[in-house]
Amino acid sequence: MTITNFKELGGYKNVLGKPHTYANNTGVATIEHAIYVDTTSTKPKGIFKEMFFNEKSEDSILLNKSIFAIYYEYTLKPSRNVSIQSISNGSDLHFASNLLINQSKIKLFKLSSPISTSKNEFLKGESYRYWAHNKVGTQPGRQFGSRTDDGSLFYYEVPK
């Protein structure tokens, strides 16, 4: 969050490690880390940009579009065999995403991350720790966030 100008109405510290049960019976997850990369200009900015963002790939579509990329590390315990797409479909907005980390970054930094959006890579009864990403626009007045099972929430607003 240090590279954004977003107004914190309830920060990530409120939800880290707390369970979120997906509405479509895919499982229970927690957010462990949330890392922002500024992709609002022609070059990404942020201390973790090299770890996640690949300018010479499909990631470049995010550049210069008034968007911040958010990289989440999750812990997941699936209730059935599921894909990352199924997980995303059962999530509150901004808690889970089906956007994959760039494969070259997964290999380079040995990140745990799904390789397909539709393949059932998460098996019932196992526990998984993995990275995925999301994005949020920077339009003034925009609000975004999500909540955990106990009602804790992260909630931010882009200043007007």
C-alpha positions, 0 to 999 in steps of 0.5 A, spaced: 500 500 500 505 504 500 506 505 493 498 507 492 495 513 494 489 509 496 485 511 503 485 505 508 478 504 511 480 497 513 486 495 512 489 488 510 492 487 517 485 486 519 484 480 514 491 476 514 491 469 516 483 469 517 479 464 513 474 466 508 469 460 506 468 460 498 460 461 496 460 455 491 463 450 496 470 450 493 474 451 500 476 455 505 482 460 504 486 465 507 490 471 505 497 471 507 500 477 503 498 482 499 503 486 494 502 492 490 506 493 483 504 500 480 503 499 473 499 506 472 505 508 467 509 505 462 514 502 467 512 498 473 514 501 480 515 498 486 520 494 490 517 487 488 516 489 481 522 484 479 519 478 483 512 478 479 511 483 473 514 481 466 514 487 462 516 482 456 509 478 457 502 478 457 503 482 463 505 488 459 497 489 458 496 492 465 501 498 463 499 505 462 492 503 464 490 506 471 491 500 474 495 497 480 497 490 480 496 486 486 499 479 488 496 475 493 499 469 497 494 464 499 493 458 503 487 454 501 484 448 504 479 445 498 472 442 500 473 438 493 477 438 487 477 445 484 481 449 479 483 456 480 477 459 476 472 455 481 475 458 487 475 465 484 467 464 482 466 462 489 469 468 492 467 475 494 470 480 489 477 482 491 478 476 495 481 471 490 482 471 483 483 467 477 489 471 474 496 467 474 503 469 476 507 469 470 510 462 469 517 465 468 517 469 475 514 462 478 520 459 475 525 464 477 523 465 484 520 458 485 513 461 487 508 456 488 502 458 483 497 454 479 499 453 471 492 453 469 486 456 470 481 451 469 485 444 471 483 442 478 490 443 481 487 443 488 485 436 491 480 435 496 483 435 503 490 437 501 493 444 504 496 449 499 500 455 499 500 459 492 500 466 489 495 469 484 494 476 482 488 481 481 488 488 479 484 494 481 483 501 477 485 508 480 479 512 478 477 517 483 472 515 488 473 507 486 472 503 493 474 495 493 475 490 498 473 484 501 471 480 508 473 474 512 468 469 515 468 473 522 466 479 518 473 482 518 474 486 512 480 490 508 477 496 504 480 502 500 478 508 497 481 511 491 481 519 493 477 524 489 
